[in-house]
Amino acid sequence: MTENGDPYENALAERVNGILKSEWLDHEHYDNFEQANDRICQIIRTYNTLRPHLSCDMLTPEQAHANVGKLKKRWKQKNVTQKKLPLLKPV
């Protein structure tokens, strides 16, 4: 989902996809594409309009986007350090 294959470039989408899967999609079964599509649209509407998010000061995303001013940042800082792995010796 990213240009460089770095999940931190698309962390928001990765988080949303994970929530949709773990809270809804992994627990449901769909008989056909139309049924799955309708349910996914319903889930996304619920996610955006009814489900409050801690990272948005317990507002829904819809409320947070309509809010004037900045929200207090409640998510963790990205703290990534790259470790150099030792080279393997030929056998």
Backbone torsions as a table, in degrees:
resi	resn	phi	psi	omega
1	MET	NA	-1.7	-180.0
2	THR	-124.0	163.0	-179.8
3	GLU	-67.9	-40.6	-174.8
4	ASN	-102.6	4.6	-177.6
5	GLY	75.5	15.5	-179.7
6	ASP	-95.5	113.6	-177.5
7	PRO	-63.4	-21.6	178.2
8	TYR	-69.3	-20.8	177.6
9	GLU	-69.0	-26.1	-176.3
10	ASN	-130.4	43.4	-173.8
11	ALA	-61.6	-37.8	-179.2
12	LEU	-62.9	-48.4	179.4
13	ALA	-64.0	-39.6	178.6
14	GLU	-62.1	-41.5	-179.9
15	ARG	-65.9	-46.7	179.8
16	VAL	-61.6	-46.5	179.1
17	ASN	-59.2	-41.9	178.7
18	GLY	-63.3	-41.9	178.6
19	ILE	-65.4	-46.3	-179.7
20	LEU	-59.6	-42.0	-179.9
21	LYS	-68.9	-50.7	-173.2
22	SER	-71.5	-33.9	-177.0
23	GLU	-89.6	-24.0	-175.6
24	TRP	-131.3	-63.7	-165.6
25	LEU	-64.6	-32.9	-179.3
26	ASP	-70.8	-13.8	-174.7
27	HIS	-109.2	6.8	-175.7
28	GLU	-127.1	158.7	178.1
29	HIS	-127.0	139.5	-180.0
30	TYR	-122.8	137.8	-177.9
31	ASP	-83.6	-23.3	-178.7
32	ASN	-155.3	171.7	-176.5
33	PHE	-62.4	-43.3	-177.8
34	GLU	-61.7	-42.3	178.5
35	GLN	-62.7	-44.2	179.0
36	ALA	-65.0	-43.6	-179.8
37	ASN	-62.0	-45.0	178.7
38	ASP	-61.5	-43.3	-178.9
39	ARG	-67.7	-40.5	179.0
40	ILE	-64.1	-40.4	176.2
41	CYS	-61.1	-41.8	178.2
42	GLN	-63.8	-43.7	179.5
43	ILE	-62.0	-43.2	-179.5
44	ILE	-65.1	-39.8	176.1
45	ARG	-61.8	-43.2	177.8
46	THR	-62.0	-46.1	-179.4
47	TYR	-58.9	-41.8	-175.5
48	ASN	-85.4	-25.8	-172.3
49	THR	-117.2	-19.6	-175.7
50	LEU	-119.4	-27.8	-173.4
51	ARG	-91.2	111.9	177.4
52	PRO	-70.9	149.9	-177.2
53	HIS	-122.0	132.7	178.6
54	LEU	-58.7	-39.8	-177.6
55	SER	-69.2	-10.1	178.9
56	CYS	-113.2	33.3	-177.4
57	ASP	56.0	38.1	-179.8
58	MET	61.1	29.8	171.2
59	LEU	-99.9	162.1	170.8
60	THR	-78.3	159.1	176.1
61	PRO	-55.7	-38.0	178.2
62	GLU	-60.8	-45.2	178.1
63	GLN	-66.0	-40.8	-178.9
64	ALA	-64.0	-40.0	179.2
65	HIS	-70.4	-27.7	178.3
66	ALA	-82.2	-15.5	-177.8
67	ASN	-68.3	136.2	175.5
68	VAL	-93.5	131.1	-178.0
69	GLY	103.3	175.7	-176.2
70	LYS	-91.0	146.8	172.5
71	LEU	-90.7	149.8	176.4
72	LYS	-68.0	129.9	-179.9
73	LYS	-71.7	121.4	-176.2
74	ARG	-117.8	5.2	-178.8
75	TRP	-100.1	162.0	-176.4
76	LYS	-69.7	148.0	174.0
77	GLN	-71.2	144.7	175.0
78	LYS	-71.6	121.5	-179.3
79	ASN	-130.2	85.7	-175.6
80	VAL	-114.8	126.0	173.5
81	THR	-120.8	134.6	179.4
82	GLN	-91.3	129.9	179.0
83	LYS	-100.3	138.6	175.0
84	LYS	-87.5	126.1	179.1
85	LEU	-85.7	144.1	178.0
86	PRO	-67.7	146.5	177.5
87	LEU	-73.1	141.3	176.4
88	LEU	-79.7	140.1	178.4
89	LYS	-85.7	138.6	177.1
90	PRO	-62.2	144.5	-179.5
91	VAL	-90.8	NA	NA
